[in-house]
Amino acid sequence: MKITRLTPADFKIVPWKNGKGSTRELRFENLEDSETFAWRLSMAPVVTDGVFSDFSGYDRKLLLVEGKGMTLRHDNGQIDNLSKRFDMACFDGGWRTDAKLHQGDILDFNVMTRQSVCHSQVDAFAENDHHQLVVQSECLLIYAVGSELAIGSPESDSLLLETGHLLEVRRPIEGLWGIFGEGVISVQVNWD
C-alpha cells in the first residue's frame, strides 16, 4: 500500500478544451507511453450555460459540489438534473451535452476514465458522520470536500486528511474502510 497526500498547491489549473473556462486538475494518470490520460479527477466552476467540451472515448461522472445546481441534456435523450450536493450524472464524454444552470454559478467534481482501459466507482457522503466504504480497487482516491477527515483502513490506524486535500492510495488493503467527517468523495479506479 503506497499513500500519497496532495495539497491544493499540487493541483494545477488547465483551460477547458472549448476555451470557455478552466478546471483544477487534482490527479491523473497517463496511458503508458502517452500524454493522454487514462483517468483524471478535477473540479471546475461553471458560470454560464453552454455546451460541454468533447471528451470522446471517456466515461464521465460529474458531481455537484456547490451551488443551486444545473441540468444536463445529452444528445441521446438522457437528462440529468443535479439539484443537491453530490447529485451525480454518469454519461459518455462523446455525447453532446448542454448545461443549464438553475440559479447562478456551481462547482462540480469530475471523474473521467478512458473507455476499455479503466473504470471508476464513485461514492460521496454529504453528512457529518462515520462512513463505511468497501474498497476493492487498484487505486483509491479520497477528497475532503467539507471538513477534515479521519480515514482508517482494515489494518492501520486512522490518518487525517485536511479540507481541500486529496489522498491517493495505490494497492489499498481490500475490505471495509472507515471515514469520519463531512463532505467526502471517494473514487476507486480499476484497470479493464
Residue, then its C-alpha position, 0 to 999 in steps of 0.5 A: m500500500k503506497i499513500t500519497r497526500l496532495t495539497p491544493a498547491d499540487f493541483k494545477i489549473v488547465p483551460w477547458k478544451n472549448g476555451k470557455g473556462s478552466t478546471r483544477e486538475l487534482r490527479f491523473e494518470n497517463l496511458e503508458d507511453s502517452e500524454t493522454f490520460a487514462w483517468r483524471l479527477s478535477m473540479a471546475p466552476v461553471v458560470t454560464d450555460g453552454v455546451f460541454s467540451d468533447f471528451s470522446g472515448y471517456d466515461r464521465k461522472l460529474l458531481l455537484v459540489e456547490g451551488k443551486g445546481m444545473t441540468l444536463r441534456h445529452d444528445n441521446g435523450q438522457i437528462d440529468n438534473l443535479s439539484k443537491r450536493f453530490d447529485m451525480a450524472c454518469f454519461d459518455g464524454g462523446w455525447r453532446t451535452d448542454a448545461k443549464l444552470h438553475q440559479g447562478d454559478i456551481l462547482d462540480f467534481n469530475v471523474m473521467t476514465r478512458q473507455s476499455v482501459c479503466h473504470s471508476q466507482v464513485d461514492a460521496f457522503a454529504e453528512n457529518d458522520h462515520h462512513q463505511l466504504v468497501v474498497q476493492s480497487e487498484c487505486l483509491l482516491i479520497y477528497a475532503v470536500g467539507s471538513e477534515l477527515a479521519i480515514g482508517s483502513p482494515e489494518s492501520d490506524s486512522l490518518l487525517l486528511e485536511t479540507g481541500h486535500l486529496l489522498e491517493v492510495r495505490r494497492p489499498i488493503e481490500g475490505l471495509w474502510g472507515i471515514f469520519g467527517e463531512g463532505v467526502i468523495s471517494v473514487q476507486v479506479n480499476w484497470d479493464 
